[in-house]
Amino acid sequence: MVHRPTSSQHPHWHKRALKLGFTEPYILDLSQFGHMAGHRLNDFIEKKRHGSMTWMEETAQRRAHPQSLWPEAKSAIVFGMNYGPDIDPLLTLDLADRATISVYARGRDYHDVMKGRLKEIAGLIARDTQADVKIFVDTAPLMEKPIAEASGLGWQGKHTNLVSRNYGSWLFLGTILSAAELTPTPTEIDHCGSCRACLDICPTDAFPAPYQLDARLCISYLTIEHAGAIDEALRERMGNRIYGCDDCLAACPWNKFAVLGQETKLAAREDLMAPQLADLAQLGETEFRRKFAGSPIKRIGWLRFLRNVLYAIGNSGDARLTVSATPYLDHTDPVVREAAQWAANKLSYNVN
């Protein structure tokens, strides 16, 4: 049986949260949030598995515990917003001339959708409790997944992402910290068992062990966070993934209990379901900004986007896409230029 807070505990903001598209609120007493998550973070950083994400090392001390970030915090109220896809997100991986974009990036940027709504709920909580609040949507040094697990919303699976018995892997997380002492909800337990589906499907073997991730090998990290050229052995495993990777999420058996996302602003755009690589390669910087306005893809910038598209073209095996790479063979950016040369060579084009 799934434990959920009852509306009688917080009738105003609980009901409002549901109307705004969130899950039920899950509450953590921060005095019960130990230091294990911080220890895991330090181990992750010491092993250099954070790659070029230097901000993780720089904020590790504040990130270790919510009260290190805000000492007055007494409770964390965690909300999820479901973005479950209506089709298998891995189907596009077999379409060589198309691009695969992570499900979460096929619609509006979830930060923009969630933040304003969380502010409204936070205002109701502050009014009811007469205590200060702060909101977080993946933009501050707060370990949202361990906090969500401790609150009872789900558990961190072997792929290190949150899994919910109601929503599977498809949840955005939002957190409100409150200076009020609120009644906590029951914690959830790990239901992964002996399953290895998420580990075994990873195209780059980014999991050194269950519940451990080496971001330096993760396609989501490589396509979004990593600047510069990507190791050739890894770029070949990227296939046609140009932004993010959903393999480990999509493989989770708990998704069979998931429901479709209902938030229309997060719905996938038709033009991002399986866009033609040739069309994406033709986008200039202005066109890129226009096409991806309001999308998380815009944040990686045109040059990194081009790099990813060119890698996908090189992996396509479709010689007809050679003409899409050739305009970038003498590009001023060395990373884009090398990506174009690599793609052209992969497609057996004579660049000399």
C-alpha positions in Angstrom: 0.0 0.0 0.0 1.3 3.4 -0.9 1.4 5.8 2.0 0.2 9.3 1.3 -0.4 12.3 3.4 -4.1 13.0 4.0 -5.7 16.3 3.0 -6.8 16.9 6.6 -3.2 17.5 7.6 -2.9 20.5 5.2 -6.2 21.1 3.5 -5.4 24.3 1.6 -2.1 23.7 -0.1 -2.5 20.0 -0.5 -5.6 20.4 -2.6 -4.1 23.3 -4.5 -1.0 21.3 -5.3 -3.0 18.6 -6.9 -4.9 21.1 -9.0 -1.6 22.6 -10.1 -0.5 19.3 -11.5 1.7 18.1 -8.7 1.7 14.8 -6.9 0.6 14.7 -3.3 3.1 16.5 -1.0 5.6 14.3 0.9 7.2 15.7 4.0 10.6 15.1 5.6 11.6 16.1 9.1 15.1 17.4 8.4 16.3 16.4 11.8 15.9 12.8 10.6 17.9 13.4 7.4 21.3 11.9 8.1 24.6 12.4 6.5 24.8 9.3 4.3 23.8 11.2 1.2 26.6 13.7 1.9 29.1 10.9 2.3 28.0 9.4 -1.1 28.4 12.8 -2.7 31.9 13.2 -1.3 32.9 9.7 -2.6 31.5 10.6 -6.0 33.6 13.8 -6.1 36.7 12.1 -4.7 36.6 9.6 -7.5 36.2 12.5 -10.0 33.0 11.0 -11.3 31.5 14.5 -11.6 33.7 15.2 -14.6 33.7 18.9 -15.5 30.8 19.8 -13.2 33.1 21.8 -10.9 30.1 23.4 -9.2 29.3 20.1 -7.5 32.7 20.2 -5.8 32.5 23.9 -5.0 29.1 23.5 -3.3 29.6 20.0 -1.8 29.6 21.3 1.8 26.3 23.3 1.4 24.8 20.4 -0.7 25.5 17.8 2.0 22.4 18.7 4.1 19.5 21.1 3.6 20.3 22.8 6.9 23.8 23.5 5.6 22.1 25.5 2.9 19.5 27.1 5.2 20.1 26.5 8.9 16.6 27.6 9.9 14.9 24.9 7.8 13.0 22.3 9.8 11.0 20.5 7.1 11.2 19.7 3.4 8.0 19.4 1.4 8.6 17.5 -1.8 6.4 17.5 -4.9 6.7 15.5 -8.1 5.3 16.5 -11.5 4.6 13.6 -13.8 5.9 13.7 -17.4 5.3 10.1 -18.4 5.5 9.7 -22.2 2.7 8.2 -24.3 5.1 6.2 -26.5 8.3 4.2 -25.8 11.0 6.8 -25.9 13.6 4.3 -27.2 11.7 3.7 -30.5 13.5 6.5 -32.2 17.0 5.0 -31.5 16.5 2.7 -34.5 15.8 5.7 -36.9 19.2 6.4 -38.2 18.3 9.6 -40.0 16.4 11.0 -37.0 17.5 12.5 -33.7 16.5 11.1 -30.3 15.8 13.8 -27.7 15.3 13.0 -24.0 11.6 12.9 -23.1 11.9 15.7 -20.5 13.3 18.1 -23.2 10.6 17.5 -25.8 8.3 20.1 -24.2 8.6 23.3 -22.2 11.4 23.7 -19.7 10.1 22.2 -16.5 11.9 24.8 -14.4 9.7 27.5 -16.0 6.5 25.4 -15.5 7.1 24.4 -11.9 8.7 27.3 -10.3 5.7 29.7 -10.4 3.4 27.1 -9.2 5.6 26.1 -6.3 5.8 29.8 -5.3 2.0 29.8 -5.0 2.0 26.7 -2.8 4.9 28.0 -0.7 2.9 31.2 -0.1 0.0 29.1 1.2 2.3 27.1 3.5 3.9 30.2 4.8 0.4 31.7 5.5 -0.8 28.6 7.3 2.4 28.0 9.3 3.5 31.6 9.8 7.0 30.4 9.0 9.5 31.3 6.3 9.8 29.1 3.2 12.2 28.7 0.3 11.6 26.9 -3.0 13.9 24.8 -5.2 13.6 23.3 -8.6 17.0 21.9 -9.5 18.7 25.2 -9.4 20.5 25.3 -6.0 22.9 23.0 -4.1 20.1 20.8 -2.8 20.2 17.0 -3.1 16.6 16.6 -4.3 16.7 12.9 -5.0 17.9 11.8 -1.6 15.5 14.2 0.0 12.6 12.9 -2.1 13.5 9.4 -1.1 13.6 10.2 2.6 10.2 12.0 2.3 8.6 8.8 0.9 7.9 10.0 -2.7 10.0 7.1 -4.0 13.4 5.5 -3.8 16.7 6.0 -5.7 17.0 3.1 -8.0 20.2 1.3 -9.1 20.5 4.0 -11.8 20.6 6.6 -9.0 17.3 8.3 -10.3 14.1 8.4 -8.3 11.6 5.7 -8.9 7.9 5.9 -7.8 5.5 3.0 -7.5 2.8 5.4 -8.9 4.8 7.2 -11.6 7.7 5.0 -12.4 10.8 7.0 -13.5 9.0 10.0 -15.0 9.0 12.6 -12.3 10.3 16.2 -12.1 11.0 17.2 -8.5 10.3 20.4 -6.7 11.2 21.1 -3.0 10.0 23.6 -0.5 12.0 24.1 2.6 10.1 25.4 5.6 11.1 26.8 9.0 8.0 25.1 10.4 8.0 21.6 11.9 5.5 19.7 9.8 4.2 16.2 10.3 6.4 13.9 8.2 5.1 11.2 5.8 6.3 7.6 5.9 9.4 6.8 4.1 9.5 4.4 1.1 11.7 1.4 0.8 13.8 0.2 -2.1 11.9 -2.1 -4.5 14.6 -2.8 -7.0 15.3 -6.3 -5.8 17.6 -8.2 -8.0 16.6 -6.3 -11.2 19.5 -5.0 -13.3 17.5 -3.7 -16.3 18.7 -0.1 -15.9 22.3 -1.1 -15.5 22.4 -3.6 -18.4 20.8 -1.3 -20.9 23.3 1.6 -20.5 25.0 2.1 -23.8 28.2 3.4 -22.3 28.4 1.3 -19.1 28.2 4.4 -16.9 27.3 2.4 -13.8 30.5 1.1 -12.0 28.2 -0.7 -9.6 24.5 -0.6 -8.6 23.5 2.7 -7.1 26.7 4.3 -8.5 27.0 6.6 -11.6 30.2 7.8 -13.3 28.9 10.9 -15.0 31.9 11.1 -17.3 30.5 8.1 -19.2 26.8 9.1 -19.1 25.3 10.3 -22.4 23.2 12.8 -20.6 26.3 14.4 -19.1 28.2 14.2 -22.4 25.5 15.8 -24.5 24.5 18.5 -22.0 27.2 19.3 -19.5 30.4 18.4 -21.2 32.1 21.1 -23.3 34.6 20.1 -25.9 35.2 17.0 -28.0 33.9 13.7 -26.7 36.0 10.6 -26.8 35.5 8.7 -30.0 34.7 5.4 -28.3 31.9 7.2 -26.4 30.6 9.2 -29.3 30.1 6.0 -31.3 27.9 4.7 -28.5 25.8 7.8 -28.4 24.0 6.7 -31.6 21.5 9.4 -32.5 21.0 10.8 -29.0 21.6 14.5 -29.3 20.3 15.7 -26.0 20.1 13.5 -22.9 19.5 9.7 -22.7 16.4 7.9 -21.4 17.6 4.3 -21.6 18.0 3.5 -17.9 14.8 5.3 -17.1 12.8 3.6 -19.9 14.1 0.1 -18.9 12.7 0.2 -15.4 9.9 -2.3 -14.9 8.1 0.0 -12.5 7.1 2.1 -15.5 4.4 -0.4 -16.3 2.5 1.2 -13.4 3.2 4.7 -14.6 0.5 7.0 -15.9 0.8 9.5 -18.7 1.8 13.0 -17.9 -1.2 15.3 -17.9 0.5 18.7 -17.9 -0.1 20.2 -21.3 2.8 22.6 -21.0 5.1 19.7 -20.6 3.7 17.8 -23.5 6.1 16.7 -26.3 6.3 19.0 -29.3 5.6 17.1 -32.5 8.7 18.6 -34.1 10.9 17.2 -31.3 9.6 13.7 -31.3 12.0 12.4 -34.0 13.4 15.4 -35.9 15.4 14.9 -39.1 19.1 15.2 -38.5 19.4 17.0 -41.8 16.9 19.6 -40.7 18.7 20.1 -37.4 22.1 20.5 -39.1 20.7 23.3 -41.2 19.8 25.5 -38.2 21.9 28.6 -37.8 22.4 30.2 -34.4 19.4 32.5 -34.8 17.2 29.7 -36.0 18.4 27.5 -33.2 17.5 30.1 -30.6 14.1 30.6 -32.1 13.3 26.9 -32.4 14.3 26.1 -28.9 13.0 29.1 -27.1 11.4 27.9 -23.9 13.1 24.6 -24.2 15.9 23.2 -22.0 17.8 22.4 -25.2 18.5 26.1 -25.7 20.7 26.2 -22.6 23.5 24.0 -24.1 24.0 26.6 -26.9 24.2 26.3 -30.6 27.8 25.0 -30.9 27.3 22.2 -28.5 24.0 21.3 -30.1 25.8 21.2 -33.5 28.5 19.0 -32.1 25.9 16.5 -30.9 24.0 16.5 -34.2 27.2 15.9 -36.2 28.1 13.0 -34.0 24.6 11.5 -34.7 25.1 12.1 -38.4 28.4 10.3 -38.2 26.7 7.4 -36.4 23.9 7.2 -38.9 25.6 5.2 -41.5 23.5 7.1 -44.0 25.8 8.5 -46.8 23.1 10.9 -47.9 23.7 12.9 -44.7 27.3 13.6 -45.8 26.0 16.9 -47.3 24.7 17.9 -43.9 28.2 17.6 -42.4 30.3 19.2 -45.1 29.3 22.9 -44.4 31.0 22.6 -41.1 34.3 21.1 -42.3 36.0 24.5 -42.0 33.9 25.9 -39.2 35.7 28.4 -36.9 34.9 26.4 -33.8 37.5 23.6 -33.5 35.1 21.2 -31.7 32.4 21.6 -34.4 35.0 21.4 -37.1 36.5 18.2 -35.7 33.0 16.7 -35.3 32.2 17.4 -38.9 35.4 15.9 -40.0 34.8 12.8 -37.9 31.2 12.5 -39.3 32.3 12.9 -42.9 35.0 10.3 -42.4 32.6 7.9 -40.8 30.4 8.3 -43.9 33.4 7.6 -46.1 33.5 11.2 -47.4 36.9 12.3 -48.7 37.6 15.5 -46.8 40.9 16.3 -48.6 
